[in-house]
Amino acid sequence: MPDFLGHAENPLREDEWARLNETVIQVARRSLVGRRILDIYGPLGAGVQTVPHDEYTGVSPGAVDIVGEQETASVFTDARKFKTIPIIYKDFLLHWRDIEAARLHNMPLDVSAAAGAAALCAQQEDELIFYGDPKLGHEGLMNATGRLTVPLGDWATPGSGYLAIVEATRRLNESGHYGPYAVVLSPRLFSMLHRIFEKTGVLEIETIRQLAADGVYQSNRLRGDSGVVVSTGRENMDLAVAMDMVAAYLGASRMNHPFRVLESLILRIKHPDSICTLESTPNRG
């Protein structure tokens, strides 16, 4: 364990520390949505503070020929920036009496506080993925400059959700992004897809899953009635992870023991037109 994560004065035994970190990982896996549609670049190392962020424009086909002499445009970076990787963190406290009581009565240590901190970090990670952080100059999937948009429509009408997502995949396809596609929706829109689609006897969401091979998900981080369809793959976007979610000990305070759940990562959007948001009032063609 790196020293900056667990000081020599860490009060937890090896099995207790393992239980705490296992809980953090389990909660993260259960809670995170953005990672389900993104490739991971890394881990790069906890000390890495910046990462190159390349953007590409234009899509040209590959060449077909017998001897490999045909001219073809190279894939190259149109713009490169170096972006700072932020830290996401939440602190929690374990009381010394609880630790001693668990050991005295041979009971598992209660790590509910760690689970709560991990859940809050997971929510903040998804917030960063979907909306970025304006004060840091980072954009997310829902507000990326150059993304595509389509009208949301009235999802109270059966079939409207399916038609909106069909239109989004059509726009992505026309921009040279052929899938596979993934869909993330706000909870209300997601729930409205659990109804029979016309006279097929099949739920509307199951019909949409045939279009979105990389999954249809819901996220409580999406605001209002909204959604996003993306053409997945690291050629379009990825999540650059310097340090994955883990717990660290902060040092004793008044006999009790403060800890921190933390991670450091950033979304890198390489082709903004591989993203199509579903919006009530679209602001792009």
GUGU-947904 format. One line per 3 residues: number of its first residue (from 1); for each residue x, y, z of N, C-alpha, C. Coordinates in Angstrom, 1 decimal. Layout:
BEGIN
NUM	X Y Z X Y Z X Y Z ~ ... $
//
This chain:
BEGIN
1	0.8 -1.2 0.0 0.0 0.0 0.0 0.9 1.2 0.0 ~ 0.6 2.2 -0.9 1.4 3.4 -0.9 1.3 4.2 0.4 ~ 2.4 4.8 0.9 2.4 5.4 2.2 1.4 6.5 2.3 $
4	1.1 7.2 1.2 0.2 8.3 1.3 -1.3 7.8 1.5 ~ -1.5 6.5 1.3 -2.9 6.0 1.5 -3.0 5.4 2.9 ~ -2.0 4.8 3.5 -2.1 4.2 4.8 -0.9 4.5 5.6 $
7	-1.0 5.4 6.5 0.2 5.8 7.4 0.5 4.6 8.3 ~ 1.6 4.7 8.9 2.1 3.6 9.8 1.1 3.5 11.0 ~ 0.5 4.7 11.3 -0.4 4.7 12.5 -1.8 4.2 12.2 $
10	-2.1 3.7 11.0 -3.4 3.2 10.6 -3.9 2.2 11.7 ~ -5.0 2.5 12.3 -5.5 1.7 13.4 -6.1 0.3 13.0 ~ -6.4 0.1 11.7 -7.1 -1.1 11.3 -6.1 -2.2 11.1 $
13	-6.6 -3.4 11.5 -5.9 -4.6 11.2 -5.9 -4.9 9.7 ~ -5.2 -5.8 9.2 -5.1 -6.1 7.8 -6.5 -6.6 7.3 ~ -7.1 -7.4 8.0 -8.5 -7.9 7.6 -9.5 -6.8 7.6 $
16	-9.4 -5.9 8.6 -10.3 -4.8 8.6 -10.1 -3.8 7.5 ~ -8.8 -3.5 7.2 -8.5 -2.6 6.1 -9.0 -3.2 4.8 ~ -8.8 -4.6 4.6 -9.3 -5.2 3.4 -10.8 -5.2 3.2 $
19	-11.5 -5.3 4.4 -13.0 -5.3 4.3 -13.4 -3.8 3.9 ~ -12.7 -2.8 4.5 -13.1 -1.5 4.2 -12.9 -1.2 2.7 ~ -11.8 -1.5 2.1 -11.5 -1.2 0.7 -12.4 -2.1 -0.2 $
22	-12.7 -3.3 0.2 -13.6 -4.1 -0.6 -15.0 -3.5 -0.7 ~ -15.4 -2.9 0.4 -16.7 -2.2 0.4 -16.7 -1.0 -0.5 ~ -15.6 -0.3 -0.5 -15.5 0.9 -1.3 -15.6 0.5 -2.8 $
25	-14.9 -0.6 -3.2 -14.9 -1.1 -4.6 -16.3 -1.6 -5.0 ~ -16.9 -2.3 -4.1 -18.3 -2.9 -4.4 -19.3 -1.8 -4.6 ~ -19.3 -0.8 -3.7 -20.2 0.3 -3.9 -20.0 1.1 -5.2 $
28	-18.7 1.3 -5.5 -18.4 2.0 -6.7 -18.9 1.2 -7.9 ~ -18.7 -0.1 -8.0 -19.1 -0.9 -9.1 -20.6 -0.9 -9.2 ~ -21.3 -0.9 -8.1 -22.8 -0.9 -8.2 -23.4 0.5 -8.5 $
31	-22.7 1.5 -8.2 -23.3 2.9 -8.3 -22.9 3.6 -9.6 ~ -21.7 3.3 -10.1 -21.2 4.1 -11.3 -22.0 3.8 -12.6 ~ -22.3 4.8 -13.4 -23.0 4.6 -14.6 -22.1 5.0 -15.8 $
34	-21.4 6.1 -15.7 -20.6 6.6 -16.8 -19.6 5.6 -17.3 ~ -19.0 4.9 -16.3 -17.9 3.9 -16.7 -18.5 2.7 -17.5 ~ -19.8 2.5 -17.4 -20.3 1.4 -18.2 -20.3 1.6 -19.7 $
37	-20.2 2.9 -20.1 -20.2 3.2 -21.5 -18.8 3.7 -22.0 ~ -17.8 3.8 -21.1 -16.5 4.4 -21.4 -15.4 3.3 -21.3 ~ -14.4 3.4 -22.2 -13.2 2.7 -22.1 -12.3 3.4 -21.1 $
40	-11.5 2.6 -20.3 -10.6 3.2 -19.3 -9.2 3.3 -19.9 ~ -8.6 4.5 -19.7 -7.2 4.7 -20.0 -6.4 4.8 -18.7 ~ -5.6 3.8 -18.4 -4.9 3.9 -17.1 -5.1 2.6 -16.3 $
43	-4.9 2.6 -15.0 -4.4 3.7 -14.2 -3.0 4.2 -14.5 ~ -2.9 5.6 -14.5 -1.7 6.2 -14.9 -0.7 6.4 -13.8 ~ -1.2 6.4 -12.5 -0.4 6.6 -11.3 -0.9 7.8 -10.5 $
46	-0.9 7.6 -9.2 -1.6 8.6 -8.4 -1.0 10.0 -8.5 ~ 0.3 10.1 -8.8 1.0 11.3 -8.9 0.8 12.1 -10.2 ~ 0.2 11.4 -11.2 0.0 12.0 -12.5 -1.1 13.1 -12.4 $
49	-0.7 14.3 -12.8 -1.6 15.4 -12.6 -2.2 16.0 -13.9 ~ -1.6 15.7 -15.0 -2.1 16.2 -16.3 -2.1 15.0 -17.3 ~ -2.9 15.1 -18.4 -3.0 14.1 -19.4 -3.2 14.8 -20.7 $
52	-2.6 14.3 -21.8 -2.9 14.9 -23.1 -4.4 14.6 -23.5 ~ -5.0 15.6 -24.1 -6.4 15.5 -24.5 -6.4 15.8 -26.0 ~ -6.5 14.8 -26.9 -6.5 15.0 -28.3 -7.9 15.1 -28.9 $
55	-8.2 15.9 -29.9 -9.4 15.9 -30.6 -9.2 15.7 -32.0 ~ -10.1 15.0 -32.6 -10.0 14.6 -34.1 -11.3 15.1 -34.8 ~ -11.2 15.6 -36.0 -12.3 16.0 -36.8 -12.2 15.3 -38.1 $
58	-13.4 15.1 -38.7 -13.4 14.4 -40.0 -13.3 12.9 -39.9 ~ -13.9 12.2 -40.8 -13.8 10.8 -40.9 -13.6 10.4 -42.4 ~ -12.5 9.7 -42.7 -12.3 9.3 -44.1 -12.1 7.8 -44.1 $
61	-12.6 7.1 -45.1 -12.6 5.7 -45.2 -11.2 5.1 -45.3 ~ -11.0 3.9 -44.9 -9.7 3.2 -45.2 -9.6 2.8 -46.7 ~ -8.4 2.5 -47.1 -8.1 2.2 -48.5 -8.2 0.7 -48.7 $
64	-8.6 0.3 -49.9 -8.6 -1.1 -50.4 -7.8 -1.2 -51.7 ~ -6.7 -2.0 -51.7 -6.0 -2.1 -52.9 -5.1 -3.4 -52.8 ~ -4.4 -3.7 -53.9 -3.6 -5.0 -53.9 -2.2 -4.8 -53.4 $
67	-1.6 -3.7 -53.7 -0.2 -3.5 -53.3 0.0 -2.4 -52.2 ~ -1.0 -1.8 -51.7 -0.9 -0.8 -50.7 -0.3 0.5 -51.1 ~ -0.5 0.9 -52.3 0.1 2.2 -52.8 -1.0 3.3 -52.9 $
70	-2.2 3.0 -52.6 -3.2 4.0 -52.7 -3.0 5.1 -51.6 ~ -3.2 6.3 -52.0 -3.1 7.4 -51.0 -4.3 7.4 -50.1 ~ -4.1 7.5 -48.8 -5.2 7.6 -47.8 -4.8 8.6 -46.7 $
73	-5.8 9.3 -46.3 -5.6 10.3 -45.2 -5.2 9.6 -43.9 ~ -4.2 10.1 -43.3 -3.8 9.6 -42.0 -4.7 10.1 -40.9 ~ -4.9 9.2 -39.9 -5.6 9.6 -38.7 -4.6 10.4 -37.8 $
76	-4.9 11.7 -37.5 -3.9 12.5 -36.8 -4.7 13.5 -35.9 ~ -4.0 14.1 -34.9 -4.6 15.0 -34.0 -4.8 16.3 -34.6 ~ -6.0 16.8 -34.5 -6.3 18.2 -35.0 -6.0 19.2 -33.9 $
79	-6.2 18.8 -32.6 -5.9 19.7 -31.5 -5.5 18.9 -30.3 ~ -4.5 19.4 -29.7 -4.0 18.7 -28.4 -3.9 19.7 -27.3 ~ -4.5 19.4 -26.2 -4.4 20.2 -25.0 -3.9 19.3 -23.9 $
82	-3.4 19.9 -22.9 -3.0 19.1 -21.7 -4.0 19.6 -20.6 ~ -4.7 18.6 -20.0 -5.7 19.0 -19.0 -5.3 18.4 -17.6 ~ -5.7 19.2 -16.6 -5.4 18.8 -15.3 -6.4 17.7 -14.8 $
85	-5.9 16.7 -14.2 -6.8 15.6 -13.7 -7.2 16.0 -12.3 ~ -8.5 16.2 -12.1 -9.0 16.6 -10.7 -9.1 15.4 -9.8 ~ -9.1 15.7 -8.5 -9.3 14.6 -7.5 -10.8 14.7 -7.0 $
88	-11.4 13.6 -6.9 -12.8 13.4 -6.3 -12.6 12.7 -5.0 ~ -13.2 13.3 -3.9 -13.0 12.7 -2.6 -14.1 13.0 -1.7 ~ -14.2 12.2 -0.6 -15.2 12.4 0.4 -14.6 11.7 1.7 $
91	-14.7 12.5 2.8 -14.1 12.0 4.1 -15.2 11.3 4.9 ~ -14.8 10.4 5.7 -15.7 9.7 6.7 -14.9 9.4 8.0 ~ -15.6 9.1 9.0 -15.0 8.9 10.3 -15.3 7.5 10.9 $
94	-14.3 6.8 11.4 -14.6 5.6 12.2 -14.3 5.9 13.7 ~ -15.2 5.6 14.6 -15.0 5.9 16.0 -14.2 4.8 16.7 ~ -13.3 5.2 17.5 -12.4 4.3 18.2 -13.2 3.2 19.0 $
97	-14.3 3.7 19.6 -15.1 2.7 20.4 -15.7 1.7 19.5 ~ -16.1 2.0 18.3 -16.7 1.0 17.4 -15.7 0.0 17.0 ~ -14.4 0.4 16.8 -13.4 -0.5 16.4 -13.1 -1.4 17.5 $
100	-13.0 -0.9 18.7 -12.7 -1.7 19.9 -13.8 -2.7 20.2 ~ -15.0 -2.3 20.1 -16.2 -3.1 20.3 -16.2 -4.3 19.3 ~ -15.9 -4.0 18.0 -15.9 -5.1 17.0 -14.9 -6.1 17.4 $
103	-13.7 -5.7 17.8 -12.7 -6.6 18.2 -13.0 -7.4 19.5 ~ -13.6 -6.7 20.5 -13.9 -7.3 21.7 -14.9 -8.5 21.6 ~ -15.9 -8.2 20.7 -17.0 -9.2 20.6 -16.8 -10.0 19.3 $
106	-15.6 -9.9 18.7 -15.3 -10.7 17.5 -16.4 -10.6 16.4 ~ -16.7 -9.3 16.1 -17.7 -9.0 15.1 -17.0 -8.3 13.9 ~ -17.6 -8.4 12.7 -17.1 -7.6 11.6 -17.2 -6.1 11.9 $
109	-16.1 -5.4 11.5 -16.2 -4.0 11.6 -17.2 -3.4 10.7 ~ -18.0 -2.5 11.3 -19.1 -1.8 10.5 -18.4 -0.7 9.7 ~ -18.5 -0.9 8.3 -17.9 0.1 7.4 -18.9 0.8 6.6 $
112	-20.1 1.1 7.2 -21.2 1.8 6.5 -20.8 3.2 6.1 ~ -20.0 3.8 7.0 -19.5 5.2 6.6 -18.7 5.2 5.4 ~ -17.8 4.2 5.2 -17.0 4.1 4.0 -17.9 3.9 2.8 $
115	-18.9 3.0 2.9 -19.8 2.8 1.8 -20.5 4.1 1.4 ~ -21.0 4.9 2.4 -21.6 6.2 2.1 -20.7 7.1 1.4 ~ -19.4 7.2 1.8 -18.5 8.1 1.2 -18.2 7.6 -0.3 $
118	-18.1 6.3 -0.5 -17.9 5.8 -1.8 -19.0 6.1 -2.7 ~ -20.3 6.0 -2.2 -21.4 6.3 -3.0 -21.5 7.8 -3.4 ~ -21.1 8.7 -2.5 -21.0 10.1 -2.9 -19.9 10.4 -3.9 $
121	-18.8 9.7 -3.8 -17.8 9.9 -4.8 -18.2 9.4 -6.1 ~ -18.9 8.3 -6.2 -19.5 7.7 -7.4 -20.4 8.7 -8.1 ~ -21.3 9.3 -7.3 -22.2 10.3 -7.8 -21.4 11.5 -8.4 $
124	-20.4 11.9 -7.7 -19.6 13.1 -8.2 -18.8 12.7 -9.5 ~ -18.4 11.4 -9.6 -17.7 11.0 -10.8 -18.6 11.1 -12.0 ~ -19.9 10.6 -11.8 -20.8 10.6 -12.9 -21.2 12.1 -13.2 $
127	-21.3 12.9 -12.2 -21.5 14.3 -12.5 -20.4 14.9 -13.4 ~ -19.2 14.5 -13.1 -18.1 15.0 -13.9 -18.1 14.5 -15.3 ~ -18.5 13.2 -15.5 -18.6 12.6 -16.8 -19.7 13.2 -17.6 $
130	-20.9 13.5 -17.0 -22.0 13.9 -17.8 -22.0 15.4 -18.0 ~ -21.5 16.2 -17.0 -21.6 17.7 -17.1 -20.3 18.4 -16.9 ~ -19.2 17.6 -16.7 -17.9 18.3 -16.5 -17.9 19.1 -15.3 $
133	-17.0 20.1 -15.3 -16.8 21.0 -14.2 -16.4 22.4 -14.8 ~ -17.4 23.3 -14.8 -17.1 24.6 -15.5 -15.9 25.4 -14.9 ~ -15.7 25.3 -13.6 -14.6 26.1 -13.0 -13.3 25.5 -13.3 $
136	-13.2 24.2 -13.7 -12.0 23.6 -14.1 -11.8 23.6 -15.6 ~ -12.9 24.1 -16.3 -12.8 24.1 -17.8 -13.0 22.8 -18.5 ~ -13.7 21.8 -17.8 -13.9 20.5 -18.3 -15.4 20.4 -18.8 $
139	-15.6 19.8 -19.9 -17.0 19.5 -20.4 -17.3 18.1 -20.2 ~ -18.6 17.8 -20.2 -19.1 16.4 -20.1 -19.9 16.0 -21.3 ~ -20.4 14.8 -21.3 -21.2 14.3 -22.4 -22.4 15.1 -22.7 $
142	-23.0 15.7 -21.7 -24.3 16.4 -21.9 -24.1 17.9 -22.4 ~ -22.9 18.4 -22.3 -22.7 19.8 -22.7 -21.4 20.0 -23.5 ~ -20.9 18.9 -24.2 -19.7 19.0 -25.0 -19.9 19.9 -26.2 $
145	-19.0 20.8 -26.4 -19.1 21.6 -27.6 -18.9 20.8 -28.9 ~ -19.8 20.9 -29.9 -19.7 20.1 -31.1 -20.5 18.8 -31.1 ~ -21.2 18.6 -30.0 -22.0 17.4 -29.9 -23.3 17.5 -30.8 $
148	-23.9 16.5 -31.1 -25.2 16.5 -31.9 -26.3 16.5 -30.9 ~ -27.5 17.0 -31.3 -28.7 17.0 -30.5 -29.9 16.6 -31.4 ~ -30.9 16.0 -30.8 -32.2 15.7 -31.4 -33.3 16.1 -30.4 $
151	-34.5 16.4 -30.9 -35.6 16.7 -30.0 -36.0 15.5 -29.2 ~ -36.3 15.8 -28.0 -36.7 14.7 -27.1 -38.0 14.1 -27.4 ~ -39.0 15.0 -27.8 -40.3 14.6 -28.1 -41.1 14.3 -26.8 $
154	-42.4 13.9 -27.0 -43.3 13.6 -25.9 -43.3 12.1 -25.6 ~ -42.5 11.7 -24.6 -42.4 10.3 -24.3 -43.6 9.7 -23.6 ~ -44.6 10.6 -23.3 -45.9 10.0 -22.8 -46.6 9.3 -23.9 $
157	-46.3 9.6 -25.2 -46.9 8.8 -26.3 -46.0 7.6 -26.5 ~ -46.6 6.4 -26.5 -45.9 5.2 -26.7 -45.1 5.2 -28.0 ~ -43.9 4.8 -28.0 -43.1 4.8 -29.2 -42.2 6.0 -29.4 $
160	-42.5 7.1 -28.7 -41.8 8.3 -28.9 -40.3 8.2 -28.5 ~ -40.1 7.5 -27.4 -38.7 7.3 -26.9 -37.9 6.5 -28.0 ~ -38.5 5.5 -28.5 -37.9 4.7 -29.5 -37.5 5.5 -30.8 $
163	-38.5 6.3 -31.2 -38.2 7.2 -32.4 -37.1 8.2 -32.1 ~ -37.1 8.8 -30.9 -36.0 9.7 -30.6 -34.7 9.1 -30.6 ~ -34.6 7.9 -30.1 -33.3 7.2 -30.1 -32.9 6.7 -31.5 $
166	-33.9 6.3 -32.3 -33.6 6.0 -33.7 -33.0 7.2 -34.4 ~ -33.6 8.4 -34.2 -33.1 9.6 -34.8 -31.7 9.9 -34.4 ~ -31.4 9.7 -33.1 -30.1 10.0 -32.6 -29.1 9.1 -33.2 $
169	-29.4 7.8 -33.4 -28.4 6.8 -34.0 -28.3 7.2 -35.5 ~ -29.3 7.6 -36.1 -29.2 8.0 -37.5 -28.3 9.2 -37.7 ~ -28.4 10.2 -36.8 -27.5 11.4 -36.8 -26.0 10.9 -36.6 $
172	-25.8 10.1 -35.6 -24.5 9.6 -35.4 -23.9 8.8 -36.6 ~ -24.8 8.0 -37.2 -24.3 7.2 -38.3 -23.9 8.1 -39.5 ~ -24.7 9.2 -39.7 -24.4 10.1 -40.8 -23.1 10.9 -40.5 $
175	-22.7 11.0 -39.2 -21.4 11.7 -38.9 -20.3 10.7 -38.9 ~ -20.5 9.5 -39.3 -19.4 8.5 -39.5 -19.2 7.7 -38.2 ~ -20.1 7.7 -37.3 -20.0 6.9 -36.1 -21.0 5.8 -36.1 $
178	-20.6 4.5 -36.4 -21.5 3.4 -36.7 -21.8 2.5 -35.5 ~ -21.4 2.9 -34.4 -21.7 2.1 -33.2 -20.5 1.2 -32.8 ~ -20.7 0.4 -31.8 -22.0 0.2 -31.1 -22.4 1.4 -30.3 $
181	-23.7 1.5 -30.0 -24.2 2.6 -29.3 -24.6 2.3 -27.9 ~ -24.6 3.3 -27.0 -25.1 3.1 -25.7 -26.0 4.3 -25.4 ~ -26.9 4.1 -24.5 -27.9 5.1 -24.1 -27.9 5.3 -22.6 $
184	-27.9 6.5 -22.2 -28.1 6.8 -20.8 -29.3 7.8 -20.7 ~ -30.3 7.5 -19.8 -31.5 8.4 -19.7 -31.7 8.8 -18.2 ~ -32.4 9.9 -18.1 -32.8 10.3 -16.7 -33.8 9.3 -16.2 $
187	-34.0 9.1 -14.9 -34.8 8.0 -14.3 -36.2 8.0 -14.8 ~ -36.9 9.2 -15.0 -38.3 9.2 -15.4 -38.4 8.7 -16.8 ~ -37.5 9.1 -17.7 -37.6 8.6 -19.1 -37.3 7.1 -19.2 $
190	-36.3 6.7 -18.4 -36.0 5.2 -18.3 -37.2 4.4 -17.9 ~ -37.9 4.9 -16.9 -39.1 4.2 -16.4 -40.2 4.1 -17.4 ~ -40.3 5.2 -18.2 -41.4 5.2 -19.2 -41.2 4.3 -20.4 $
193	-40.0 3.7 -20.5 -39.8 2.7 -21.6 -40.2 1.3 -21.2 ~ -40.6 1.1 -20.0 -41.1 -0.2 -19.5 -42.6 -0.4 -19.7 ~ -42.9 -0.3 -21.0 -44.3 -0.5 -21.4 -44.3 -1.2 -22.8 $
196	-45.4 -1.9 -23.1 -45.5 -2.6 -24.3 -45.4 -1.7 -25.5 ~ -44.5 -2.1 -26.4 -44.3 -1.3 -27.6 -45.3 -1.7 -28.7 ~ -46.2 -0.8 -29.0 -47.3 -1.0 -29.9 -48.0 -2.3 -29.7 $
199	-48.1 -3.2 -30.7 -48.8 -4.4 -30.5 -47.8 -5.6 -30.6 ~ -46.6 -5.4 -30.3 -45.5 -6.4 -30.4 -45.5 -7.4 -29.2 ~ -46.0 -7.0 -28.1 -45.9 -7.8 -26.9 -44.5 -7.6 -26.3 $
202	-43.7 -6.7 -26.7 -42.3 -6.5 -26.3 -42.2 -5.1 -25.6 ~ -41.5 -5.1 -24.5 -41.3 -3.8 -23.9 -40.5 -2.8 -24.8 ~ -40.9 -1.5 -24.8 -40.2 -0.6 -25.6 -38.7 -0.5 -25.4 $
205	-38.3 -0.7 -24.1 -36.8 -0.7 -23.8 -36.1 -1.9 -24.5 ~ -36.8 -3.0 -24.6 -36.2 -4.2 -25.3 -35.9 -3.9 -26.8 ~ -36.9 -3.2 -27.4 -36.7 -2.8 -28.8 -35.5 -1.8 -28.9 $
208	-35.4 -0.9 -28.0 -34.3 0.1 -28.0 -32.9 -0.7 -27.8 ~ -32.9 -1.7 -27.0 -31.7 -2.4 -26.8 -31.1 -3.1 -28.0 ~ -32.0 -3.3 -29.0 -31.6 -3.9 -30.3 -30.8 -2.8 -31.0 $
211	-31.0 -1.5 -30.8 -30.3 -0.5 -31.4 -29.0 -0.2 -30.6 ~ -29.1 -0.3 -29.3 -28.0 0.1 -28.4 -27.4 -1.1 -27.9 ~ -26.5 -1.7 -28.6 -25.8 -3.0 -28.2 -25.0 -2.9 -27.0 $
214	-24.5 -1.6 -26.7 -23.7 -1.4 -25.5 -24.5 -1.0 -24.3 ~ -25.8 -1.1 -24.4 -26.7 -1.0 -23.2 -27.5 0.3 -23.1 ~ -28.6 0.1 -22.3 -29.5 1.3 -22.0 -29.5 1.4 -20.5 $
217	-29.1 2.6 -20.0 -28.9 2.8 -18.5 -29.7 4.0 -18.1 ~ -29.8 4.1 -16.8 -30.4 5.3 -16.2 -29.4 5.9 -15.2 ~ -29.4 7.2 -15.1 -28.5 7.9 -14.2 -29.3 9.1 -13.5 $
220	-29.3 9.1 -12.2 -29.9 10.2 -11.5 -29.2 11.5 -11.5 ~ -28.0 11.5 -12.2 -27.3 12.7 -12.4 -27.8 13.5 -13.6 ~ -28.5 12.9 -14.5 -29.1 13.6 -15.6 -30.2 14.5 -15.1 $
223	-30.2 15.7 -15.6 -31.2 16.7 -15.1 -32.4 16.8 -15.9 ~ -33.6 16.9 -15.2 -34.8 17.0 -15.9 -35.1 15.7 -16.7 ~ -35.8 15.9 -17.8 -36.0 14.8 -18.8 -35.0 15.0 -19.9 $
226	-34.0 14.1 -19.9 -32.9 14.2 -20.8 -32.2 12.9 -21.0 ~ -31.4 12.8 -22.0 -30.7 11.6 -22.2 -29.6 11.8 -23.2 ~ -28.7 10.8 -23.4 -27.6 10.9 -24.3 -27.4 9.5 -25.0 $
229	-27.1 9.6 -26.3 -26.7 8.4 -27.0 -25.3 8.6 -27.5 ~ -24.4 7.6 -27.3 -23.0 7.8 -27.7 -22.6 6.6 -28.5 ~ -21.7 6.8 -29.5 -21.0 5.8 -30.2 -19.8 5.4 -29.4 $
232	-19.8 4.3 -28.8 -18.7 3.9 -27.8 -17.4 3.5 -28.5 ~ -16.4 3.5 -27.7 -15.1 3.1 -28.2 -14.0 4.2 -27.9 ~ -12.8 3.8 -27.6 -11.8 4.7 -27.2 -11.3 5.6 -28.3 $
235	-11.7 5.3 -29.6 -11.4 6.2 -30.6 -12.3 7.5 -30.5 ~ -13.4 7.4 -29.8 -14.3 8.5 -29.6 -14.2 9.2 -28.3 ~ -14.0 8.5 -27.2 -13.9 9.0 -25.9 -13.3 8.0 -24.9 $
238	-12.8 8.4 -23.9 -12.4 7.5 -22.8 -12.3 8.2 -21.5 ~ -12.1 7.4 -20.4 -11.9 8.0 -19.1 -10.5 7.8 -18.7 ~ -9.7 8.8 -18.6 -8.3 8.7 -18.2 -8.3 8.7 -16.6 $
241	-7.8 7.6 -16.1 -7.8 7.4 -14.6 -6.3 7.4 -14.1 ~ -6.0 8.4 -13.3 -4.7 8.4 -12.7 -4.7 7.5 -11.5 ~ -5.7 7.6 -10.6 -5.9 6.7 -9.4 -7.3 6.3 -9.3 $
244	-7.5 5.0 -9.3 -8.9 4.5 -9.1 -9.4 4.7 -7.7 ~ -10.7 4.5 -7.5 -11.3 4.8 -6.1 -10.7 3.9 -5.1 ~ -10.2 4.5 -4.0 -9.6 3.8 -2.9 -9.8 4.6 -1.6 $
247	-9.5 3.9 -0.5 -9.6 4.6 0.8 -8.2 4.9 1.3 ~ -8.1 6.1 2.0 -6.9 6.5 2.6 -7.1 6.9 4.1 ~ -6.1 6.7 4.9 -6.2 7.1 6.3 -5.6 8.5 6.5 $
250	-6.3 9.4 7.2 -5.9 10.8 7.4 -5.1 11.1 8.7 ~ -5.1 10.1 9.6 -4.4 10.4 10.9 -5.4 10.6 12.0 ~ -5.1 10.1 13.2 -6.0 10.2 14.3 -6.4 11.7 14.7 $
253	-7.6 11.8 15.1 -8.1 13.1 15.5 -9.0 13.0 16.7 ~ -8.6 13.4 17.9 -9.3 13.3 19.1 -9.7 11.9 19.4 ~ -8.8 11.0 19.2 -9.0 9.5 19.4 -9.7 8.8 18.3 $
256	-10.5 9.5 17.5 -11.2 8.9 16.4 -10.4 8.9 15.1 ~ -10.9 8.3 14.1 -10.0 8.0 12.9 -10.7 8.4 11.6 ~ -10.3 9.6 11.1 -10.8 10.0 9.8 -10.1 9.3 8.6 $
259	-10.9 9.0 7.7 -10.5 8.4 6.4 -11.0 9.2 5.3 ~ -10.5 8.9 4.1 -11.0 9.6 2.9 -11.1 8.5 1.7 ~ -12.2 8.6 1.0 -12.3 7.9 -0.2 -12.0 8.9 -1.3 $
262	-11.1 8.5 -2.2 -10.6 9.4 -3.3 -10.3 8.7 -4.6 ~ -10.3 9.4 -5.6 -9.9 8.9 -7.0 -9.5 10.2 -7.8 ~ -8.8 10.0 -8.9 -8.5 11.1 -9.8 -8.6 10.6 -11.2 $
265	-9.4 11.4 -12.0 -9.7 10.9 -13.4 -10.3 12.1 -14.2 ~ -10.4 11.9 -15.5 -10.9 13.0 -16.3 -11.5 12.3 -17.6 ~ -12.6 12.8 -18.1 -13.2 12.4 -19.3 -12.5 13.1 -20.5 $
268	-12.1 12.3 -21.5 -11.5 12.8 -22.7 -12.4 12.5 -23.9 ~ -13.0 13.6 -24.5 -13.8 13.5 -25.6 -13.0 13.8 -26.9 ~ -12.8 12.8 -27.7 -12.0 12.9 -28.9 -12.8 13.3 -30.2 $
271	-14.0 12.8 -30.3 -14.9 13.1 -31.4 -16.2 13.6 -30.7 ~ -16.4 14.9 -30.6 -17.6 15.4 -30.0 -18.9 15.0 -30.7 ~ -18.7 14.8 -32.1 -19.9 14.4 -32.9 -20.2 12.9 -32.8 $
274	-19.5 12.2 -31.8 -19.9 10.8 -31.5 -20.9 10.8 -30.3 ~ -21.4 12.0 -29.9 -22.3 12.2 -28.8 -23.6 12.8 -29.4 ~ -24.7 12.3 -29.0 -26.0 13.0 -29.4 -26.9 13.0 -28.2 $
277	-27.2 14.2 -27.7 -28.0 14.4 -26.6 -29.5 14.5 -27.0 ~ -30.4 14.0 -26.1 -31.8 14.2 -26.3 -32.3 15.3 -25.4 ~ -32.8 16.4 -26.1 -33.1 17.6 -25.3 -34.5 18.1 -25.7 $
280	-35.2 18.7 -24.7 -36.5 19.3 -24.9 -36.5 20.3 -26.0 ~ -35.4 21.2 -26.0 -35.3 22.2 -27.0 -33.9 22.2 -27.5 ~ -33.7 21.5 -28.7 -32.3 21.3 -29.2 -31.7 22.7 -29.6 $
283	-30.4 22.8 -29.4 -29.8 24.1 -29.7 -28.8 24.0 -30.8 ~ -28.8 22.8 -31.5 -27.9 22.6 -32.6 -28.6 21.8 -33.7 ~ -28.2 22.0 -34.9 -28.9 21.3 -36.0 -28.7 19.8 -36.1 $
//
